[in-house]
């Protein structure tokens, strides 16, 4: 039997900013390939088209929904729509996120607020509206996607993003302990500097003057392993934590960074 056979999974941020394996797209595809019925959510409906195509290639089941997951009303409606489409929610993956550079002085207050809403409030709201359903069903699994920026300096001052991603880790631990008696597990995947479409689409322009190869070389130099991971590596970690193989794992993190955060330089 496949590892998520007949499970119902909401995956937020399931599109991508460009072609290829963004974390959310890879998670949706990997879950579907393991038998889950995936409810794929993104702000951009067009970004979900490739995700649907990839899932169709493995004969998976996928429904889509467009939502701004920083809005409580939108998240509530998203969860209701998943219940109506598939009959419940067994797995929630909170994957929405994105960084803006700047430390406390350079970053303006509005951007700080936006970073916390986008990266942390979205996770809070997903948990808020899914947890009661999982309690009624007798259990479930939540996987939140953080970042090594939440546990280490990763080469750029991005204080709003780093603070929010650190917050995700502690939010996950609190949820894990509070809801353990309801047979609900909550864990965090902590990806490092992965080669996702974000590199070409956004980060190269922000940090390397548009020089993609220079940025990739800079990022690779921080990674002990001789290659850079991608969204499928994040997806494999999320799959394990969502599956029954991790039935006795809650309130913890899997760091997926090729050893980067273990280095002292």
ABEGO torsion letter per residue (X at the ends): XBAABGBBBBBBGABBABBEBBAAAAAAAAAAAAGBBBBBBBABAAAAAAAAAAAAAAGBBBBBBBBBAABAAAAAAAAAAAAAAAGEBABBBBABEEBBBEBAAABBAAAAAAAAAAAAAAAAAAAAAAAAAAAAAGEEBBBBBBBAAAABBAGBBBAAAAAAAAAAAAAAAAAAAAAAAAGBBBBBBBBBBBBBAAAAAAAAAAAAGGBAAAAAAAAAAABABABBBBAAAAAAAAAAAABAAAAABBGBBBBBAGGAAABAX
